[in-house]
Amino acid sequence: MNGMHGMGGMSPSPSSTNGTSGMMRRHKMMMHMTFFWGTNAEVLFSHWPGKSTGMYVLALFFTFALSFLVEYLSHCRLVGLGASDVAAGLVQTFLFAVRIGLAYMVMLAVMSFNGGVFLAALAGHTLGFFIFGSRVFKKQEAAGKESDLPRLSCC
């Protein structure tokens, strides 16, 4: 299979088997389909974080922050009670779009199949829920109020 492990019987094209450029094309075509551990991963963007351990740690913090922010937006109350229905609806719609966009970015980061990225996303969602969604930090009078946005469909 010419090193094409797990590619479902796909064989490289004739143009990709000649010389060094063929090796590069074949390498770019490979992607992880199972969880792996290591700092050599691509998260969200081509060649990011690269082979640098520092950039990998930055990617982990970025994934953590995104998932934490998704939990904040899922449980926050930013629209005032006195706001008009149209203004409140526009703010809610904008916040919904931001939350869903960030949630999809977290999902795509986890789809890098890197174990560290998965744990960073899990930790961000967990800490975000603990701070913003659990009863630990809520005041009694605010405990019955719902957030501005509907719950995510997975919850």
Backbone as CSV, one residue per row, in Angstrom:
resi,resn,N_x,N_y,N_z,CA_x,CA_y,CA_z,C_x,C_y,C_z
1,MET,0.804,-1.211,0.000,0.000,0.000,0.000,0.837,1.261,0.000
2,ASN,2.128,1.159,-0.175,3.002,2.328,-0.263,2.904,3.233,0.955
3,GLY,2.742,2.703,2.161,2.675,3.529,3.359,1.355,4.218,3.546
4,MET,0.335,3.869,2.816,-0.963,4.530,2.904,-1.855,3.757,3.876
5,HIS,-1.448,3.643,5.092,-2.183,2.873,6.089,-3.547,3.492,6.344
6,GLY,-4.585,2.682,6.316,-5.917,3.135,6.675,-6.583,4.017,5.646
7,MET,-6.157,3.983,4.405,-6.751,4.854,3.407,-7.842,4.137,2.623
8,GLY,-8.302,2.984,3.109,-9.441,2.312,2.507,-9.190,1.839,1.093
9,GLY,-8.000,1.337,0.807,-7.711,0.801,-0.509,-7.363,1.852,-1.540
10,MET,-7.288,3.097,-1.151,-6.931,4.152,-2.106,-5.454,4.024,-2.436
11,SER,-5.126,4.108,-3.683,-3.723,4.081,-4.075,-3.333,5.458,-4.566
12,PRO,-2.077,5.832,-4.364,-1.660,7.162,-4.812,-1.710,7.252,-6.317
13,SER,-1.948,8.454,-6.815,-1.978,8.662,-8.257,-0.574,8.524,-8.815
14,PRO,-0.452,8.200,-10.106,0.886,8.030,-10.684,1.756,9.261,-10.526
15,SER,1.169,10.443,-10.568,1.983,11.656,-10.460,2.522,11.843,-9.054
16,SER,1.895,11.206,-8.050,2.366,11.410,-6.682,3.384,10.378,-6.259
17,THR,3.810,9.486,-7.147,4.787,8.478,-6.768,6.169,8.781,-7.317
18,ASN,6.333,9.883,-8.012,7.611,10.217,-8.627,8.339,11.261,-7.808
19,GLY,9.496,10.940,-7.305,10.391,11.915,-6.721,9.935,12.486,-5.392
20,THR,10.632,13.555,-4.980,10.405,14.193,-3.696,9.046,14.865,-3.629
21,SER,8.604,15.505,-4.707,7.307,16.178,-4.669,6.182,15.171,-4.451
22,GLY,6.367,13.947,-4.966,5.379,12.901,-4.736,5.317,12.513,-3.270
23,MET,6.459,12.483,-2.608,6.493,12.161,-1.175,5.757,13.241,-0.383
24,MET,5.915,14.485,-0.783,5.242,15.567,-0.074,3.735,15.477,-0.255
25,ARG,3.275,15.213,-1.472,1.837,15.113,-1.711,1.240,13.959,-0.926
26,ARG,1.925,12.846,-0.908,1.413,11.697,-0.193,1.371,11.985,1.307
27,HIS,2.361,12.690,1.830,2.383,13.018,3.256,1.236,13.961,3.621
28,LYS,0.969,14.941,2.784,-0.111,15.881,3.067,-1.474,15.207,3.039
29,MET,-1.605,14.118,2.288,-2.876,13.441,2.170,-3.214,12.641,3.427
30,MET,-2.211,12.265,4.212,-2.430,11.460,5.404,-3.005,12.322,6.519
31,MET,-3.937,11.754,7.255,-4.445,12.411,8.454,-4.792,11.335,9.466
32,HIS,-4.748,11.698,10.722,-5.044,10.735,11.778,-6.534,10.443,11.804
33,MET,-6.859,9.180,11.944,-8.252,8.763,12.049,-8.518,8.114,13.402
34,THR,-7.522,8.108,14.274,-7.653,7.616,15.642,-6.924,8.591,16.549
35,PHE,-7.249,8.565,17.834,-6.571,9.467,18.767,-5.092,9.131,18.836
36,PHE,-4.270,10.160,18.941,-2.834,10.005,19.083,-2.333,11.035,20.068
37,TRP,-1.183,10.764,20.643,-0.564,11.673,21.593,0.693,12.226,20.962
38,GLY,0.925,13.479,21.138,2.140,14.091,20.613,1.897,15.536,20.239
39,THR,2.993,16.238,20.056,2.910,17.668,19.766,2.866,17.966,18.280
40,ASN,3.085,16.982,17.438,3.079,17.190,15.992,1.657,16.990,15.464
41,ALA,0.850,18.027,15.549,-0.550,17.942,15.139,-0.906,19.189,14.342
42,GLU,-1.999,19.110,13.591,-2.561,20.291,12.936,-3.916,20.548,13.567
43,VAL,-4.074,21.738,14.134,-5.297,22.096,14.833,-5.892,23.326,14.166
44,LEU,-7.033,23.173,13.549,-7.826,24.230,12.924,-7.241,24.809,11.638
45,PHE,-5.943,25.017,11.557,-5.337,25.656,10.404,-4.167,24.829,9.902
46,SER,-3.873,24.915,8.607,-2.733,24.194,8.044,-1.443,24.636,8.716
47,HIS,-0.622,23.659,9.048,0.701,23.885,9.633,0.655,24.580,10.978
48,TRP,-0.489,24.550,11.661,-0.572,25.136,13.009,-0.992,24.069,13.984
49,PRO,-0.338,23.837,15.048,0.749,24.621,15.633,2.128,24.293,15.107
50,GLY,2.267,23.377,14.184,3.588,23.035,13.663,4.288,22.050,14.574
51,LYS,5.603,22.067,14.543,6.385,21.100,15.321,6.925,21.691,16.612
52,SER,6.611,22.933,16.900,7.094,23.606,18.099,6.228,23.229,19.306
53,THR,6.882,22.836,20.383,6.153,22.492,21.602,5.443,23.707,22.173
54,GLY,6.069,24.865,22.103,5.444,26.091,22.602,4.166,26.434,21.847
55,MET,4.186,26.271,20.542,2.980,26.541,19.751,1.902,25.495,20.030
56,TYR,2.304,24.259,20.301,1.334,23.218,20.662,0.632,23.579,21.971
57,VAL,1.411,24.053,22.942,0.824,24.480,24.216,-0.124,25.650,23.977
58,LEU,0.243,26.569,23.102,-0.644,27.679,22.750,-1.940,27.164,22.127
59,ALA,-1.844,26.154,21.270,-3.043,25.556,20.662,-3.927,24.923,21.728
60,LEU,-3.321,24.309,22.738,-4.100,23.729,23.836,-4.819,24.818,24.624
61,PHE,-4.116,25.899,24.932,-4.749,27.015,25.644,-5.865,27.643,24.805
62,PHE,-5.654,27.766,23.512,-6.654,28.331,22.618,-7.910,27.460,22.603
63,THR,-7.728,26.147,22.513,-8.863,25.223,22.527,-9.578,25.287,23.862
64,PHE,-8.827,25.336,24.959,-9.416,25.472,26.295,-10.246,26.745,26.388
65,ALA,-9.678,27.858,25.933,-10.373,29.146,26.009,-11.646,29.147,25.158
66,LEU,-11.593,28.552,23.970,-12.791,28.485,23.124,-13.907,27.707,23.811
67,SER,-13.578,26.543,24.367,-14.620,25.733,25.007,-15.134,26.398,26.286
68,PHE,-14.266,27.083,27.011,-14.681,27.835,28.199,-15.639,28.957,27.810
69,LEU,-15.327,29.656,26.715,-16.169,30.744,26.226,-17.530,30.233,25.753
70,VAL,-17.567,29.054,25.144,-18.842,28.456,24.733,-19.725,28.241,25.960
71,GLU,-19.143,27.749,27.052,-19.929,27.538,28.276,-20.389,28.863,28.878
72,TYR,-19.527,29.880,28.831,-19.933,31.193,29.333,-21.137,31.705,28.547
73,LEU,-21.056,31.649,27.226,-22.158,32.143,26.403,-23.422,31.303,26.582
74,SER,-23.270,30.040,26.929,-24.424,29.165,27.132,-25.165,29.480,28.418
75,HIS,-24.505,30.122,29.372,-25.124,30.342,30.678,-25.194,31.815,31.089
76,CYS,-24.774,32.744,30.231,-24.744,34.148,30.619,-26.107,34.818,30.407
77,ARG,-26.256,35.938,31.040,-27.462,36.749,30.896,-26.992,38.164,30.567
78,LEU,-26.937,38.501,29.280,-26.408,39.796,28.848,-27.491,40.778,28.433
79,VAL,-28.683,40.312,28.151,-29.771,41.186,27.717,-30.524,41.653,28.956
80,GLY,-30.633,42.970,29.113,-31.346,43.528,30.259,-32.848,43.287,30.169
81,LEU,-33.510,43.291,31.324,-34.946,43.039,31.370,-35.747,44.154,30.722
82,GLY,-35.234,45.369,30.713,-35.956,46.495,30.149,-35.738,46.702,28.657
83,ALA,-34.971,45.852,28.022,-34.657,46.018,26.607,-35.879,45.723,25.742
84,SER,-35.968,46.424,24.611,-37.085,46.173,23.701,-36.953,44.780,23.102
85,ASP,-38.063,44.233,22.656,-38.063,42.877,22.115,-37.186,42.758,20.870
86,VAL,-37.218,43.772,20.014,-36.424,43.722,18.782,-34.937,43.771,19.110
87,ALA,-34.539,44.698,19.980,-33.127,44.812,20.352,-32.657,43.552,21.063
88,ALA,-33.468,43.045,21.984,-33.111,41.823,22.704,-33.006,40.647,21.739
89,GLY,-33.920,40.562,20.796,-33.875,39.481,19.813,-32.647,39.548,18.935
90,LEU,-32.248,40.745,18.533,-31.044,40.900,17.717,-29.777,40.522,18.493
91,VAL,-29.706,40.938,19.760,-28.558,40.583,20.591,-28.512,39.077,20.806
92,GLN,-29.670,38.467,21.102,-29.718,37.016,21.294,-29.298,36.271,20.027
93,THR,-29.751,36.750,18.889,-29.402,36.104,17.626,-27.905,36.207,17.360
94,PHE,-27.328,37.378,17.607,-25.889,37.555,17.428,-25.110,36.650,18.374
95,LEU,-25.504,36.613,19.648,-24.821,35.757,20.620,-24.951,34.281,20.259
96,PHE,-26.111,33.896,19.738,-26.324,32.521,19.315,-25.358,32.153,18.184
97,ALA,-25.230,33.057,17.216,-24.321,32.803,16.085,-22.875,32.685,16.561
98,VAL,-22.465,33.544,17.480,-21.103,33.498,18.016,-20.885,32.185,18.767
99,ARG,-21.853,31.811,19.624,-21.713,30.583,20.407,-21.619,29.352,19.510
100,ILE,-22.490,29.267,18.507,-22.472,28.109,17.620,-21.183,28.083,16.795
101,GLY,-20.726,29.238,16.345,-19.462,29.296,15.600,-18.289,28.833,16.448
102,LEU,-18.244,29.272,17.701,-17.169,28.841,18.595,-17.274,27.348,18.908
103,ALA,-18.494,26.856,19.096,-18.690,25.425,19.374,-18.218,24.583,18.193
104,TYR,-18.494,25.038,16.971,-18.015,24.307,15.795,-16.485,24.355,15.705
105,MET,-15.878,25.470,16.088,-14.412,25.538,16.082,-13.821,24.548,17.082
106,VAL,-14.445,24.420,18.264,-13.977,23.434,19.239,-14.122,22.031,18.662
107,MET,-15.252,21.771,18.006,-15.473,20.458,17.408,-14.392,20.159,16.360
108,LEU,-14.087,21.133,15.520,-13.064,20.931,14.497,-11.679,20.732,15.113
109,ALA,-11.398,21.426,16.206,-10.120,21.231,16.888,-10.021,19.807,17.429
110,VAL,-11.096,19.310,18.027,-11.103,17.946,18.553,-10.964,16.940,17.414
111,MET,-11.460,17.290,16.230,-11.357,16.388,15.087,-9.926,16.271,14.561
112,SER,-8.983,16.966,15.172,-7.577,16.722,14.867,-7.138,15.378,15.444
113,PHE,-7.952,14.792,16.290,-7.720,13.496,16.939,-6.490,13.507,17.836
114,ASN,-6.079,14.684,18.283,-4.966,14.777,19.215,-5.522,14.664,20.630
115,GLY,-4.955,13.764,21.429,-5.445,13.540,22.787,-5.347,14.777,23.660
116,GLY,-4.278,15.550,23.522,-4.125,16.765,24.316,-5.176,17.803,23.978
117,VAL,-5.499,17.953,22.711,-6.532,18.902,22.285,-7.893,18.466,22.825
118,PHE,-8.166,17.163,22.763,-9.418,16.638,23.312,-9.521,16.935,24.808
119,LEU,-8.449,16.683,25.559,-8.477,16.939,27.000,-8.597,18.430,27.310
120,ALA,-7.970,19.287,26.488,-8.085,20.739,26.696,-9.522,21.201,26.473
121,ALA,-10.182,20.682,25.435,-11.579,21.047,25.178,-12.473,20.544,26.298
122,LEU,-12.244,19.328,26.742,-13.029,18.763,27.836,-12.843,19.568,29.115
123,ALA,-11.607,19.948,29.407,-11.324,20.739,30.603,-11.976,22.117,30.523
124,GLY,-11.950,22.749,29.363,-12.576,24.066,29.205,-14.079,24.010,29.393
125,HIS,-14.723,23.013,28.786,-16.170,22.857,28.973,-16.499,22.545,30.431
126,THR,-15.700,21.695,31.055,-15.957,21.300,32.441,-15.811,22.479,33.388
127,LEU,-14.703,23.212,33.291,-14.497,24.362,34.173,-15.532,25.448,33.889
128,GLY,-15.840,25.669,32.619,-16.860,26.664,32.277,-18.216,26.317,32.851
129,PHE,-18.600,25.049,32.769,-19.879,24.646,33.358,-19.840,24.776,34.868
130,PHE,-18.719,24.391,35.486,-18.608,24.480,36.937,-18.782,25.918,37.411
131,ILE,-18.170,26.861,36.703,-18.243,28.265,37.119,-19.573,28.908,36.733
132,PHE,-20.051,28.673,35.511,-21.221,29.396,35.015,-22.523,28.614,35.076
133,GLY,-22.470,27.291,35.112,-23.692,26.503,35.018,-24.097,25.769,36.267
134,SER,-23.141,25.498,37.150,-23.485,24.737,38.348,-24.016,25.673,39.436
135,ARG,-24.512,25.094,40.486,-25.093,25.867,41.590,-24.035,26.474,42.492
136,VAL,-22.793,26.119,42.323,-21.735,26.539,43.240,-21.589,28.056,43.288
137,PHE,-21.591,28.720,42.143,-21.328,30.153,42.100,-22.568,30.999,41.825
138,LYS,-23.750,30.411,41.803,-24.962,31.170,41.526,-25.566,31.691,42.823
139,LYS,-26.044,32.922,42.769,-26.767,33.484,43.905,-28.163,32.890,43.923
140,GLN,-28.753,32.810,45.084,-30.072,32.186,45.215,-31.130,32.880,44.363
141,GLU,-31.159,34.218,44.355,-32.184,34.919,43.593,-31.993,34.776,42.088
142,ALA,-30.762,34.538,41.652,-30.498,34.395,40.224,-30.569,32.939,39.771
143,ALA,-30.744,32.018,40.696,-30.710,30.601,40.342,-31.858,30.205,39.426
144,GLY,-33.001,30.868,39.523,-34.145,30.500,38.699,-34.159,31.154,37.334
145,LYS,-33.299,32.138,37.089,-33.288,32.839,35.810,-32.567,32.012,34.768
146,GLU,-33.114,31.978,33.577,-32.494,31.262,32.465,-31.503,32.178,31.758
147,SER,-30.642,31.588,30.962,-29.696,32.383,30.192,-30.401,32.984,28.985
148,ASP,-29.715,33.865,28.283,-30.274,34.499,27.097,-30.431,33.519,25.941
149,LEU,-29.622,32.503,25.906,-29.611,31.579,24.777,-30.185,30.220,25.174
150,PRO,-30.804,29.531,24.237,-31.293,28.191,24.547,-30.126,27.237,24.769
151,ARG,-30.383,26.157,25.473,-29.339,25.162,25.724,-28.844,24.580,24.406
152,LEU,-27.589,24.141,24.395,-27.077,23.447,23.242,-27.832,22.136,23.093
153,SER,-28.028,21.684,21.885,-28.860,20.508,21.644,-28.274,19.227,22.224
154,CYS,-26.979,19.234,22.519,-26.371,18.021,23.080,-26.656,17.865,24.554
155,CYS,-27.154,18.908,25.187,-27.335,18.874,26.650,-28.735,18.450,27.030
